[in-house]
Amino acid sequence: MSALFNFHSFLTVVLLVICTCSYIKMQFPAILEHRTGFRGFFWKAARIGERLSPWVAFGCFAMGASMIFSTF
């Protein structure tokens, strides 16, 4: 099943994009300095990761726990 039709997979992809963009912006800030166009989407994801980092971290933890416990 595609990630577009499965909410759990879609949420996992969104959280991974946010975390990855935040990490890339911290390591290589010049890559995500454009706020418009295609890279603007990734800049916005990095801003969400920076400003809402406790909530994003909780979401990643909850997603990881749900993946671990859903296999049993």
N, C-alpha and C positions, 0 to 999 in steps of 0.2 A: 504494500500500500504506500502511496506517495505521502510525503510530509505535508502536502497541501490538504489532504483529506483526513489526516489523523492529527487531532489536536495535540496529543502528547508529543509527537514527532515535530510538529510545527513549533511548539513551545521550546523544545530542545534546540532546534536550529536558531531560533531568535536569541535565546540565552547565549549560545555559543558565538553568534555574530557580535553581540554586545561585548562579551568578555574578550574576544579576539581583537576587536577594534580598539578597546581601551588599552590592551597590552601593546598593540602596535603604535598607538599614539604616544604612549609613555616611552617606548624604545626609540621610535623614529618619528618625531613630531612633524617633520617636513612632508611626510607622505600624506597626512590627513589635514593639511592646512586649508584646502579648498572647501568652501562651504556650499558650493553650488554644483549642479551636474550630478554625475554618477557617483563621484567621490563624496559628494555632500551627504548622501545616505549613510556612508560609513562614518563621516564626521559626526553626524547626529547620533549614531549608535555609540560612538566613543563618548560623547557628552552624556548620554544616558548612563553609561557605565561609570563615568566619573562622579556624577551628581547623585545617583541613586545606588551607589556601590553597596551599602548594607542590604538593600532590598534585592539587588541582583545577586549578591553572595548568598542570601537566604534562598532565592529561587534556584540557584545552581545546586545548593546543598539539598533542597527538597527534591529536585529532579534526580539527583544522583541516588538519594535514598529510595525514591520510588522505583528507579530502575533496578536497584539491588534487590529490593523486597518483592518486586513483581515477578522475578524469575523463580521464586520458591513456590 
